[in-house]
Amino acid sequence: MRLRRTAVALLLAATTALTAPLAATPAEARPAPPRAGFPTGTATGPDGRTGLTDAAGRRLELRGFNLDKYAEATEQDVGSLAGQGFTLIRVAVSWTRLEPERGRLDPAELARLQRLLGWADRYGVLALVDFHQDVYGPKFGGGDRGIPLWATRDDGLPFESDPDDWFAGYFQPAVQAAFRHLYDDADLRAWQADFYTRLARELRGHRSLLGYDLFNEPFGPVDGDPTDPAVLAAASAALEQGRLADMYRRLIAAVRRADTRAWLFVEPTVLAGQGVPTRLPGFTDPRPGAPRLGYAPHFYDTAVEGGADWDPSGGFVERYTAAITGYPAAHRLPVLVGEWGPPDSRRPGNTQLVRRQVAAMDGFAAGWTMWYWCRGNGGYCALDPAGRPAPGDEPVFGPYPTAVAGTAPSTTATAAGHTVRWTADGTGHATELALPAAAFPTGVRITVTPADARVELDQPAGDRAGTARIRLPHTRPGTPVTVTLTRR
């Protein structure tokens, strides 16, 4: 997409441009085994970072991609994604597609979504359902995505689209009015909550269902000049502390009326992506037992979204990291970055940006989903037309620990290979590493310290990722562990 070079463009990280769907992979591609268990809890390490943990207490690292915003995903998409060692998909759903008439879920759209989650069940990946909207909904050029026409009230105010700056639509009077009504009108609030409850009731029971991203890239009223950074920051803070916080409380309660297993993730406004700390409050979870809440910011550089090649001297990654970590640390929330990635990874600055973002998220996030799983020449597609990693996106397809029996996991890439480190917890449980075939097309060599580690290695082959399982039965808690991975 392109954003005008105004103060708005400098502050706001926009979302995504249309991308071509991923072509089908060969039908004989066999399903990958599950690479990550379902998160049952959290643990906060010495560094203050809260991670997701499985039933054995192992720290889970979830990585994957967004897909299906355009209702194009196939079983082959899910199978090939899992085959590369990824463990998570973020599935964009549309209120207007699922409930085109108030009070009736569309059977065909619901069946399509059930089928997609069924594929995730089959291929051993987790799915985060994202309640998606762009510029509110179809009334304002959003196609069949977002908030339905029957839940759109614009007070008859004007709306003028800008083909060169779709994000500017958020500041149009009609869109501003529509958001005010959605947040403020009692009947719209009740209808939205009812939709969430009914959908959660339909989807519960899928092994793959990690949970819900409650509202994509929330926006709201801006009283004043939106090109003034101070006005925009004040509007964002007021929204997060007031109307948006109230919405999240309603939606958390709505999902919990039907599903106490799912994880629920809240998003800040897009200003968080530009180094403006969120002002969201903490939230409570009415489920029995420990809360299952998380934080799902996006990680976009506005200048790159506007078509520029990334400038590493601008301090974007450092500024973002500093701004994004305070809120989850204060509320002990795991971080899952729901969207990130440049529109053209082939450009030299953007290639460096991808590498820097992967490394940064390794330090503060429990997982991420890149935008976008598709094949193409350029754009957001993470694969080239042949299904290989797009030039510049190779770090995304590197090895990583999916489940760690310890704390402080980190992965470092060098010209010689990859190094994975963690601090053992002394339980003797296995740590599991995903070894994507794209990173090790001829196989992998592995060395581990301490030397008495027991290693079970399933080599990557063809388009199927391998797995390394490392068990340290005689290691004391606090022992450093280093795994070195090189190509055969």
C-alpha positions in Angstrom: 0.0 0.0 0.0 1.0 3.6 -0.2 0.5 6.2 2.4 1.0 9.9 1.9 4.1 11.3 3.5 2.2 13.3 6.1 2.5 13.2 9.9 -0.2 10.5 9.7 2.0 8.4 7.5 5.0 8.9 9.8 3.0 7.7 12.8 0.6 5.0 11.5 1.7 1.5 10.5 -0.8 0.4 7.9 -1.8 -3.1 7.2 -1.5 -5.0 3.9 -2.0 -4.9 0.2 -3.8 -7.5 -1.8 -1.7 -10.6 -2.6 -2.0 -13.5 -4.9 -3.1 -16.8 -3.4 -0.7 -19.6 -2.9 -0.8 -22.1 -5.7 -1.5 -25.7 -4.7 1.4 -27.9 -3.7 1.6 -31.5 -4.8 -1.3 -33.6 -3.4 1.1 -36.3 -2.2 2.8 -33.9 0.3 2.4 -35.8 3.5 1.1 -34.2 6.7 3.7 -33.0 9.2 3.5 -34.2 12.8 2.5 -31.7 15.4 5.4 -29.5 16.3 4.0 -27.6 19.3 1.6 -28.7 22.0 -1.3 -26.6 23.1 -0.3 -23.8 25.6 -1.7 -24.6 29.0 -0.1 -21.8 30.9 2.6 -19.2 31.1 6.0 -18.7 32.8 7.9 -15.5 33.4 11.7 -15.8 33.1 14.4 -13.9 34.9 14.4 -11.3 32.1 10.8 -10.5 32.8 9.5 -12.0 29.6 6.4 -14.1 29.9 6.2 -17.1 27.6 3.6 -19.7 26.7 4.2 -23.2 28.3 2.9 -26.7 27.6 1.6 -29.3 30.1 5.2 -30.3 30.8 6.2 -26.8 31.6 8.3 -26.4 28.4 8.4 -22.9 26.9 6.7 -22.9 23.5 7.8 -20.8 20.5 5.1 -20.4 17.9 5.9 -19.2 14.4 3.9 -19.0 11.2 1.9 -16.9 8.8 -1.3 -15.1 8.1 -3.6 -16.6 5.5 -7.1 -16.6 4.2 -7.9 -12.9 4.4 -9.2 -13.3 0.8 -11.0 -16.7 1.5 -8.4 -18.4 -0.7 -6.7 -20.9 1.6 -6.5 -24.5 0.5 -5.5 -27.7 2.3 -2.3 -27.6 0.3 -1.5 -24.2 1.8 -1.8 -25.5 5.4 0.1 -28.7 4.6 3.0 -26.9 2.9 3.2 -24.4 5.7 3.3 -27.1 8.3 5.8 -29.0 6.2 8.3 -26.1 6.5 8.2 -26.5 10.3 5.8 -23.7 11.1 3.4 -24.2 14.0 0.8 -21.3 13.7 -1.6 -19.7 11.3 -3.5 -16.5 11.9 -6.9 -16.8 10.1 -8.6 -13.6 9.2 -12.4 -13.9 9.5 -15.0 -11.3 8.6 -18.1 -10.5 10.6 -19.9 -9.4 7.5 -19.2 -12.7 5.7 -20.1 -14.8 8.7 -23.2 -12.9 9.7 -24.5 -11.1 6.6 -27.9 -10.9 8.2 -28.3 -10.1 11.9 -28.8 -13.2 14.0 -27.9 -15.8 11.3 -24.5 -17.3 10.8 -24.0 -18.1 7.1 -23.8 -21.9 6.8 -21.4 -21.9 3.8 -19.0 -19.4 5.3 -19.1 -21.2 8.6 -18.5 -24.6 6.9 -15.5 -23.1 5.1 -14.0 -21.9 8.3 -14.6 -25.2 10.0 -12.9 -27.0 7.1 -9.9 -24.7 7.4 -9.5 -25.5 11.1 -10.0 -29.1 10.3 -6.9 -28.9 8.0 -5.0 -27.3 10.8 -6.1 -30.2 13.1 -4.8 -32.6 10.5 -1.4 -31.0 9.9 -0.6 -30.3 13.5 -0.6 -26.5 13.5 -2.4 -24.1 15.8 -4.8 -21.4 14.5 -5.4 -17.9 15.9 -8.8 -16.6 14.6 -8.4 -12.9 13.8 -11.6 -10.7 13.8 -10.4 -8.6 10.9 -11.5 -5.2 9.7 -10.0 -2.6 7.4 -11.5 0.9 7.3 -14.4 -0.5 9.3 -16.2 -2.5 6.6 -17.8 -2.8 3.2 -19.7 0.4 3.5 -16.4 2.2 3.0 -14.8 0.1 0.3 -13.7 -2.9 2.4 -15.2 -5.4 0.1 -16.8 -8.3 2.0 -14.5 -7.8 5.0 -15.1 -6.2 8.3 -18.2 -5.0 10.1 -21.5 -5.6 8.3 -23.7 -3.0 6.6 -26.5 -3.7 9.1 -24.0 -2.7 11.9 -22.8 0.5 10.2 -24.2 3.9 11.2 -22.5 6.8 9.6 -25.0 9.6 10.4 -25.1 10.3 6.6 -21.7 12.0 6.8 -19.5 12.1 3.8 -16.9 9.5 2.8 -14.5 10.0 0.0 -12.0 7.2 -0.8 -8.4 7.9 -1.8 -7.0 5.2 -4.2 -3.5 6.3 -3.3 -3.9 6.2 0.4 -6.6 3.7 1.6 -5.6 4.2 5.3 -6.7 7.9 5.0 -10.3 6.5 4.9 -10.1 6.1 8.7 -10.2 9.9 9.1 -13.2 10.4 6.9 -16.3 11.8 8.8 -18.5 8.8 8.0 -15.9 6.2 9.2 -15.3 8.2 12.4 -19.0 8.2 13.1 -19.3 4.5 12.4 -16.6 3.7 15.0 -18.3 6.0 17.6 -21.5 4.1 17.2 -19.9 0.7 17.4 -18.2 1.6 20.7 -21.1 3.6 22.1 -24.5 2.2 21.0 -25.9 -0.4 23.3 -27.6 -2.5 20.6 -24.4 -2.6 18.5 -22.3 -3.6 21.5 -24.8 -6.4 22.3 -24.9 -7.6 18.7 -21.2 -7.7 18.4 -20.8 -9.6 21.7 -23.5 -12.1 20.6 -21.7 -12.8 17.3 -18.5 -13.5 19.2 -20.3 -15.9 21.6 -22.0 -17.8 18.8 -18.9 -18.1 16.7 -16.9 -19.3 19.6 -19.5 -21.9 20.4 -19.3 -23.2 16.8 -15.5 -23.4 16.7 -14.7 -24.8 20.1 -13.4 -28.3 20.2 -10.9 -28.0 17.4 -7.5 -29.3 18.6 -5.9 -26.5 16.5 -7.8 -23.6 17.9 -5.3 -21.5 19.9 -7.8 -18.7 20.4 -8.9 -15.3 19.2 -7.3 -12.0 18.2 -10.2 -9.9 19.4 -10.1 -6.9 17.0 -7.7 -6.2 14.2 -5.9 -2.9 14.2 -8.5 -1.0 16.4 -9.2 2.6 15.5 -11.5 5.3 16.7 -12.5 8.9 16.8 -9.9 11.6 16.3 -11.1 15.0 17.5 -8.9 17.5 15.7 -6.3 17.5 13.0 -5.1 13.8 12.4 -1.9 15.1 10.7 -0.9 16.6 14.1 1.2 13.9 15.9 0.1 15.2 19.3 -3.6 15.0 18.4 -3.2 11.5 17.1 -1.3 10.3 20.1 -3.9 11.8 22.5 -6.8 10.2 20.5 -5.0 6.8 20.6 -4.5 7.0 24.4 -8.1 8.1 25.0 -9.4 5.2 22.9 -7.2 2.6 24.6 -8.1 3.8 28.1 -11.8 4.2 27.4 -13.9 2.8 24.5 -11.4 0.2 23.3 -10.8 -1.2 26.9 -14.5 -1.4 27.4 -14.9 -3.3 24.1 -12.2 -5.8 25.1 -13.9 -6.4 28.4 -17.2 -7.2 26.6 -15.6 -9.4 24.0 -13.5 -11.4 26.6 -16.8 -12.0 28.5 -18.6 -12.9 25.2 -16.1 -15.6 24.2 -15.8 -17.0 27.7 -19.6 -17.6 27.7 -18.8 -20.4 25.1 -15.2 -21.3 25.4 -12.9 -21.4 28.5 -10.0 -23.1 26.7 -9.1 -20.5 24.1 -6.4 -17.8 24.5 -7.6 -14.3 24.0 -5.3 -11.6 22.6 -5.8 -7.8 22.7 -4.3 -5.5 20.2 -3.1 -1.9 20.8 -3.8 0.8 18.2 -1.4 1.0 15.2 0.6 3.8 16.9 2.4 1.1 19.0 4.1 0.1 15.8 5.8 3.5 15.6 7.2 3.5 19.1 4.2 5.0 21.0 3.6 2.8 24.1 0.1 1.5 24.5 -2.2 3.0 27.2 -4.3 -0.1 27.4 -5.2 -1.2 31.0 -4.8 -4.7 32.3 -7.7 -7.1 31.8 -9.1 -10.0 33.9 -10.1 -13.4 32.6 -13.3 -14.9 34.0 -12.3 -18.5 33.1 -11.7 -20.9 35.9 -8.0 -21.3 36.7 -5.1 -19.2 35.4 -5.9 -16.5 32.9 -5.3 -17.1 29.2 -4.7 -13.6 27.9 -2.1 -12.3 25.6 -0.9 -9.2 23.7 -0.8 -9.1 19.9 0.8 -5.9 18.5 1.8 -5.5 14.8 5.3 -4.7 13.7 5.3 -2.5 10.6 7.6 0.4 9.6 5.4 3.1 8.1 8.0 4.4 5.6 8.5 0.8 4.3 4.8 0.4 4.0 4.7 3.6 2.0 7.2 2.1 -0.6 10.6 3.1 0.8 13.5 0.7 1.3 14.3 0.4 5.0 16.8 2.8 6.5 18.6 1.1 9.4 19.8 4.4 10.8 16.3 5.5 11.6 16.1 3.4 14.8 12.8 1.8 14.0 13.5 -1.7 15.5 15.0 -0.3 18.6 12.2 2.3 19.1 9.6 -0.4 18.6 11.2 -2.9 20.9 11.5 -0.3 23.7 7.8 0.7 23.3 6.3 -2.7 23.0 7.8 -4.5 25.9 6.6 -2.4 28.9 2.9 -3.4 28.7 3.3 -7.2 28.6 6.0 -7.1 31.3 3.7 -5.1 33.6 0.8 -7.5 33.1 2.7 -10.7 32.6 1.3 -11.3 29.2 2.8 -13.4 26.4 3.4 -11.5 23.2 2.3 -12.8 19.8 3.1 -10.4 16.9 0.1 -10.8 14.7 1.4 -9.1 11.6 4.8 -8.0 10.3 6.9 -8.1 7.1 7.8 -5.6 4.4 6.0 -5.4 1.0 9.2 -6.2 -0.9 11.9 -8.2 0.9 14.1 -8.2 -2.1 15.3 -4.6 -1.6 18.6 -4.5 0.3 17.3 -2.4 3.2 14.2 -4.5 3.5 16.3 -7.7 3.5 18.1 -6.4 6.5 14.8 -5.4 8.1 13.5 -8.9 7.9 16.7 -10.2 9.6 16.5 -7.6 12.3 12.9 -8.2 13.0 13.3 -12.0 13.3 16.2 -11.4 15.8 14.2 -8.7 17.8 11.1 -10.9 18.1 13.3 -13.8 19.3 14.0 -11.5 22.3 10.6 -10.3 23.2 7.9 -12.5 21.6 6.4 -15.9 22.4 5.4 -16.2 18.7 4.6 -14.4 15.5 2.7 -14.7 12.2 4.2 -13.0 9.2 2.1 -11.3 6.5 1.6 -13.3 4.1 1.6 -17.0 3.1 1.4 -16.9 -0.7 3.5 -17.2 -3.9 4.3 -14.3 -6.1 7.0 -12.0 -7.6 7.3 -9.3 -4.9 4.6 -7.9 -2.7 4.0 -9.4 0.7 4.2 -13.0 -0.6 6.8 -15.0 1.5 7.3 -17.5 -1.3 8.5 -17.1 -4.9 6.4 -18.6 -7.7 8.2 -21.9 -7.3 7.3 -22.1 -3.6 10.8 -21.3 -2.3 11.4 -18.6 0.3 11.2 -15.2 -1.4 14.6 -13.5 -1.7 15.3 -11.6 1.5 12.8 -13.7 3.5 15.3 -16.6 4.2 15.7 -15.7 7.9 12.0 -16.4 8.4 12.6 -20.0 7.3 15.5 -20.7 9.8 15.5 -23.3 12.5 14.0 -22.4 15.9 13.1 -24.2 19.2 9.4 -25.1 19.2 9.4 -26.4 22.8 12.2 -25.6 25.3 12.9 -27.4 28.6 14.4 -24.3 30.1 14.5 -20.5 29.9 15.9 -17.7 27.8 15.9 -19.4 24.4 17.6 -17.6 21.6 18.6 -18.4 18.0 21.5 -16.7 16.2 22.2 -17.0 12.5 25.7 -16.7 11.0 27.3 -17.4 7.6 28.4 -20.8 9.0 25.0 -21.9 10.4 22.7 -21.4 13.3 23.2 -21.5 17.1 20.4 -22.2 19.5 20.9 -21.5 23.2 18.9 -21.8 26.4 19.3 -22.4 30.1 18.3 -25.9 31.2 15.5 -26.4 33.8 16.9 -29.7 35.0 13.6 -31.6 34.4 15.0 -33.9 31.7 12.2 -33.1 29.3 13.1 -33.0 25.6 13.7 -29.7 23.9 12.4 -29.8 20.3 13.8 -27.8 17.3 12.2 -27.3 14.0 14.7 -27.7 11.1 13.1 -26.3 7.9 14.2 -27.9 4.7 14.6 -24.5 3.2 17.5 -23.8 5.6 19.0 -27.3 5.3 18.3 -28.6 1.8 21.1 -31.2 2.0 20.5 -32.2 5.6 21.8 -30.9 8.9 24.8 -31.6 11.2 24.2 -31.0 14.9 26.5 -30.6 17.9 25.4 -30.1 21.5 27.0 -29.0 24.7 26.9 -30.4 27.4 28.4 -33.4 25.7 26.2 -36.0 27.5 23.0 -34.7 25.7 20.9 -37.3 24.0 19.9 -36.3 20.5 17.2 -37.8 18.3 17.4 -36.3 14.8 14.8 -36.5 12.0 16.6 -35.1 9.0 14.8 -32.5 6.8 14.2 -33.9 3.3 12.6 -32.5 0.2 9.9 -30.0 1.3 9.5 -31.5 4.7 11.1 -30.0 7.8 13.1 -32.2 10.2 13.1 -32.3 14.0 15.8 -32.5 16.6 14.9 -33.7 20.1 17.5 -33.0 22.7 17.3 -34.5 26.2 19.6 -33.6 29.1 18.7 -36.1 31.8 21.6 -35.5 34.1 21.9 -31.7 33.7 21.4 -29.4 36.7 19.0 -26.5 36.6 20.7 -23.4 35.2 23.2 -25.2 33.0 23.8 -23.4 29.7 22.9 -25.4 26.6 24.3 -24.7 23.1 23.2 -26.4 19.9 25.1 -25.7 16.7 23.4 -26.5 13.4 25.2 -26.5 10.0 24.4 -27.8 6.6 25.6 -31.3 5.7 
